């Protein structure tokens, strides 16, 4: 390959696998679970329900919700239900858009991984009899 062709190929792939859309605020396991739960419940979820769904302690959930709220992904609403205060977490419209963009990038990660495994398995002399498969 000529230096010019090598340079063009490099430019086409520079940063190809950087996955810039994987936001740190979302990517942490507990926060990903919180946002997934809230995405499935557009009306929001009471603190205790969210705690159970995500298998988190009060302190862990509070800290992760604070990070998500600071990032503008969720809002915390204080409601009174049966005379008792209740905190409800809800995904913001911006959070919903950003979460969908994040999911789109994750889908690209999976597609790239599958494609890489298929190419490796098809390569002459490959010892891979079966490629990696998501799920």
C-alpha positions as CSV (number, residue, x, y, z in Angstrom):
1,X,0.0,0.0,0.0
2,X,1.4,3.4,-0.9
3,X,2.0,6.0,1.8
4,X,-0.8,8.1,0.3
5,X,-3.3,5.2,0.3
6,X,-2.2,4.2,3.9
7,X,-2.8,7.8,5.0
8,X,-6.3,7.9,3.5
9,X,-7.2,4.5,5.1
10,X,-5.9,5.8,8.4
11,X,-8.0,9.0,8.1
12,X,-11.1,6.9,7.3
13,X,-10.7,4.9,10.5
14,X,-9.1,7.3,13.0
15,X,-11.2,7.2,16.1
16,X,-13.6,4.7,14.5
17,X,-13.9,2.8,17.8
18,X,-13.8,5.7,20.2
19,X,-17.6,5.6,20.7
20,X,-17.8,9.2,21.8
21,X,-21.5,8.8,22.5
22,X,-20.9,6.6,25.6
23,X,-21.4,9.3,28.2
24,X,-19.7,8.6,31.5
25,X,-22.7,9.8,33.5
26,X,-24.8,7.0,31.9
27,X,-22.2,4.3,31.4
28,X,-21.8,3.3,35.0
29,X,-23.7,0.1,35.7
30,X,-26.1,1.4,38.4
31,X,-26.9,4.6,36.5
32,X,-27.5,2.6,33.3
33,X,-30.0,0.5,35.3
34,X,-31.7,3.6,36.8
35,X,-32.1,5.2,33.4
36,X,-33.4,2.0,31.8
37,X,-35.9,1.7,34.6
38,X,-37.0,5.3,34.1
39,X,-37.2,4.9,30.3
40,X,-39.7,2.1,30.9
41,X,-41.7,4.3,33.2
42,X,-42.2,7.7,31.6
43,X,-44.3,8.9,34.5
44,X,-41.3,8.4,36.8
45,X,-40.7,6.0,39.7
46,X,-40.9,6.5,43.5
47,X,-37.5,6.3,45.2
48,X,-38.3,2.9,46.9
49,X,-39.5,1.3,43.7
50,X,-36.4,2.4,41.8
51,X,-34.2,1.1,44.7
52,X,-35.8,-2.3,44.4
53,X,-35.7,-2.5,40.6
54,X,-32.0,-1.6,40.6
55,X,-31.0,-3.6,43.8
56,X,-29.4,-0.5,45.3
57,X,-29.2,0.8,48.9
58,X,-30.7,4.1,49.8
59,X,-27.3,5.8,49.9
60,X,-26.1,4.3,46.5
61,X,-29.4,5.3,44.8
62,X,-29.2,8.8,46.3
63,X,-25.7,9.3,45.1
64,X,-26.3,8.0,41.5
65,X,-29.5,10.0,41.3
66,X,-27.6,13.1,42.3
67,X,-25.0,12.5,39.5
68,X,-27.8,12.0,37.0
69,X,-29.7,15.1,38.1
70,X,-26.5,17.2,37.9
71,X,-26.0,15.9,34.4
72,X,-29.6,17.0,33.5
73,X,-30.7,13.4,32.8
74,X,-33.3,13.1,35.6
75,X,-35.4,15.4,37.8
76,X,-36.4,14.7,41.3
77,X,-40.0,15.6,42.3
78,X,-41.2,15.8,45.9
79,X,-44.8,14.7,46.2
80,X,-47.1,14.1,49.1
81,X,-49.0,10.8,48.9
82,X,-51.4,10.0,51.7
83,X,-50.0,12.8,53.7
84,X,-46.5,11.4,53.4
85,X,-43.6,12.9,51.4
86,X,-42.5,10.9,48.4
87,X,-39.6,11.4,46.1
88,X,-40.2,10.5,42.5
89,X,-37.4,10.3,39.9
90,X,-38.3,11.1,36.3
91,X,-36.2,11.2,33.1
92,X,-36.0,14.7,31.6
93,X,-36.8,15.2,27.9
94,X,-33.1,15.9,27.3
95,X,-32.2,12.8,29.3
96,X,-34.6,10.7,27.2
97,X,-32.9,12.0,24.0
98,X,-29.4,11.5,25.3
99,X,-30.3,8.0,26.6
100,X,-31.6,7.1,23.1
101,X,-28.4,8.4,21.6
102,X,-26.4,6.3,24.1
103,X,-28.4,3.2,23.2
104,X,-27.7,3.8,19.5
105,X,-24.0,3.9,20.2
106,X,-24.2,0.7,22.2
107,X,-26.0,-1.0,19.3
108,X,-23.0,0.1,17.1
109,X,-20.6,-1.4,19.6
110,X,-22.4,-4.7,19.4
111,X,-22.6,-4.6,15.6
112,X,-18.9,-3.8,15.3
113,X,-18.0,-6.7,17.7
114,X,-20.1,-9.1,15.7
115,X,-18.6,-8.0,12.4
116,X,-15.1,-8.3,13.8
117,X,-15.8,-11.8,15.1
118,X,-17.3,-12.9,11.8
119,X,-14.3,-11.5,9.9
120,X,-11.9,-13.3,12.2
121,X,-13.8,-16.6,11.9
122,X,-13.8,-16.3,8.1
123,X,-10.1,-15.5,7.9
124,X,-7.9,-18.3,6.3
125,X,-6.4,-20.4,9.1
126,X,-8.7,-19.1,11.7
127,X,-9.1,-21.2,14.8
128,X,-12.5,-19.6,15.6
129,X,-15.1,-22.2,14.8
130,X,-17.9,-20.1,16.0
131,X,-18.0,-16.3,16.2
132,X,-19.0,-14.3,19.2
133,X,-22.7,-13.7,19.4
134,X,-24.6,-11.1,21.6
135,X,-26.9,-13.1,23.8
